[in-house]
Amino acid sequence: MGKIIAIANQKGGVGKTTTTVNLAAALGVLEKKVLLIDADPQANATSGLGIDVDSIEIGTYQLLEHTKTAEEIIIETTSPNVDLIPAHIDLVAIEIELVDKEEREYMMKKSILSLKEKYDYILIDCAPSLGLLTLNALTAADSVIIPIQCEYFALEGLGKLLNTIKSIQRIHNPDLDIEGMLLTMYDSRLRLSNQVVEEVRKHFSEMVFDTIIQRNVRLSEAPSYGESIIKYDASSKGAENYLSLAQEVLNKNKEKV
């Protein structure tokens, strides 16, 4: 039975998509069957896996509208063992269209439940907001990874996200768990980076992954080639970091079995 993990933080630019794409690729090379669901209208996870967004005719929009089944939408990627439900800019309209629907928070959950039999991990790249799209992802997920960048406003908005998670646990998804907080964009030369790591670990101790994602030029170059860091430069620090994170996720879930 697979596990659904949402990667969420309503702050933009914290490394959500980078984490979703590269964690998926790293789990794939560790021989896990992975499905990535792009639930962000910017569709960066889709293009980051080398798919031409303009060529997408069906994707997450149809999944949430229930006009196509997940099986009809899934496409293969060139990343080993990684499949994708792509996004397109039309996803912007979904929040307005779902507003009047009954059980609108459960649209994604209903669509992907059957897929848990087919994949070891289903990763959902969330939009940088706490709207209906993110709500759907968190209601469908078993757990959530929260990327936190090692920069000045790192903890800003985190309280809001944790409150949202609490209310989802209370109302829609009592089984939602925090998989972990992931420190991203770390630069060991900066005092500020080290202060953020210290602060986050002090406040959230056990909830923080041991792996820290360091700032890495190769990591920021990879998406422009439509490749994960594992495919773009397997020997880079970024690839090393994400393989380490994937191993940590696997170990954590082995303990829970």
Backbone hydrogen bonds, N-H to C=O, Kabsch-Sander energy under -0.5 kcal/mol:
donor,donor_aa,acceptor,acceptor_aa,energy
2,G,116,K,-3.2
3,K,120,D,-2.0
5,I,3,K,-0.6
5,I,122,I,-3.1
6,A,143,S,-2.5
7,I,124,I,-2.9
8,A,6,A,-0.7
8,A,145,I,-2.0
19,T,15,G,-2.0
20,T,16,K,-2.7
21,V,17,T,-2.8
22,N,18,T,-2.1
23,L,19,T,-2.6
24,A,20,T,-2.1
25,A,21,V,-2.2
26,A,22,N,-2.3
27,L,23,L,-2.7
28,G,24,A,-2.2
29,V,25,A,-2.2
30,L,26,A,-1.2
31,E,28,G,-1.5
32,K,27,L,-2.3
34,V,32,K,-0.6
34,V,81,N,-2.9
35,L,121,Y,-2.3
36,L,83,D,-2.6
37,I,35,L,-0.5
37,I,123,L,-3.3
38,D,36,L,-0.6
38,D,85,I,-2.6
39,A,37,I,-0.9
39,A,125,D,-2.0
43,A,40,D,-2.7
47,S,43,A,-2.1
48,G,44,N,-2.4
49,L,45,A,-0.7
49,L,46,T,-0.9
50,G,47,S,-1.9
51,I,46,T,-1.9
53,V,51,I,-0.8
55,S,52,D,-1.4
56,I,53,V,-1.6
60,T,86,P,-2.4
63,L,59,G,-1.7
64,L,60,T,-2.4
65,E,61,Y,-2.0
66,H,62,Q,-0.9
67,T,62,Q,-1.7
68,K,62,Q,-1.1
72,E,69,T,-0.6
73,I,69,T,-1.0
73,I,70,A,-0.9
74,I,70,A,-2.1
75,I,84,L,-2.8
77,T,82,V,-1.4
78,T,49,L,-0.5
82,V,79,S,-2.0
83,D,34,V,-2.8
83,D,81,N,-0.5
84,L,75,I,-2.9
85,I,36,L,-2.8
91,L,88,H,-2.3
92,V,89,I,-2.1
93,A,90,D,-1.4
94,I,91,L,-1.3
95,E,92,V,-0.6
97,E,93,A,-2.0
98,L,94,I,-2.3
99,V,95,E,-0.8
101,K,98,L,-1.8
104,R,101,K,-0.9
106,Y,103,E,-1.9
107,M,104,R,-0.9
110,K,106,Y,-2.5
111,S,107,M,-1.4
112,I,108,M,-2.0
113,L,109,K,-1.4
115,L,112,I,-1.4
116,K,112,I,-0.5
116,K,113,L,-1.4
117,E,114,S,-1.1
118,K,115,L,-1.4
119,Y,115,L,-1.5
120,D,33,K,-2.1
121,Y,33,K,-1.9
122,I,3,K,-2.8
123,L,35,L,-2.7
123,L,121,Y,-0.5
124,I,5,I,-2.5
125,D,37,I,-2.6
125,D,123,L,-0.6
126,C,7,I,-1.8
126,C,124,I,-0.8
127,A,39,A,-0.6
129,S,127,A,-2.4
135,L,131,G,-2.3
136,N,132,L,-2.6
137,A,133,L,-2.0
138,L,134,T,-2.7
139,T,135,L,-2.0
140,A,136,N,-1.8
141,A,137,A,-1.5
142,D,4,I,-2.8
143,S,4,I,-1.7
144,V,177,D,-1.6
145,I,6,A,-2.9
146,I,180,G,-2.3
148,I,182,L,-3.4
150,C,184,T,-2.5
151,E,149,Q,-2.4
154,A,151,E,-1.9
156,E,153,F,-1.4
158,L,155,L,-1.5
159,G,155,L,-0.6
161,L,157,G,-2.0
162,L,158,L,-2.7
163,N,159,G,-2.2
164,T,160,K,-2.2
165,I,161,L,-2.6
166,K,162,L,-2.3
167,S,163,N,-2.5
168,I,164,T,-2.3
169,Q,165,I,-2.5
170,R,166,K,-2.0
171,I,167,S,-2.6
172,H,168,I,-1.5
173,N,168,I,-3.7
176,L,173,N,-2.0
177,D,142,D,-1.7
179,E,144,V,-1.5
179,E,177,D,-0.8
180,G,144,V,-1.4
181,M,207,M,-2.7
182,L,146,I,-2.6
183,L,181,M,-0.6
183,L,211,T,-0.5
184,T,148,I,-2.6
186,Y,213,I,-2.2
190,L,187,D,-2.1
194,N,190,L,-1.7
195,Q,191,R,-2.3
196,V,192,L,-2.5
197,V,193,S,-2.1
198,E,194,N,-2.2
199,E,195,Q,-2.8
200,V,196,V,-3.0
201,R,197,V,-2.5
202,K,198,E,-2.1
203,H,199,E,-2.3
204,F,200,V,-2.8
205,S,201,R,-1.5
207,M,204,F,-3.3
208,V,205,S,-1.9
209,F,181,M,-2.7
213,I,183,L,-2.9
214,Q,212,I,-0.7
215,R,186,Y,-2.8
220,S,216,N,-1.5
221,E,217,V,-1.6
222,A,218,R,-2.1
224,S,221,E,-1.3
225,Y,221,E,-0.6
225,Y,222,A,-1.8
226,G,223,P,-1.7
227,E,222,A,-1.7
232,Y,228,S,-2.6
233,D,229,I,-2.6
236,S,233,D,-1.9
240,E,236,S,-2.1
241,N,237,K,-2.7
242,Y,238,G,-2.3
243,L,239,A,-2.3
244,S,240,E,-2.0
245,L,241,N,-2.1
246,A,242,Y,-2.5
247,Q,243,L,-2.2
248,E,244,S,-2.0
249,V,245,L,-2.6
250,L,246,A,-2.5
251,N,247,Q,-2.7
252,K,248,E,-2.5
253,N,249,V,-2.0
254,K,250,L,-1.7
255,E,251,N,-1.9
256,K,252,K,-0.9
257,V,253,N,-0.7
257,V,254,K,-0.8
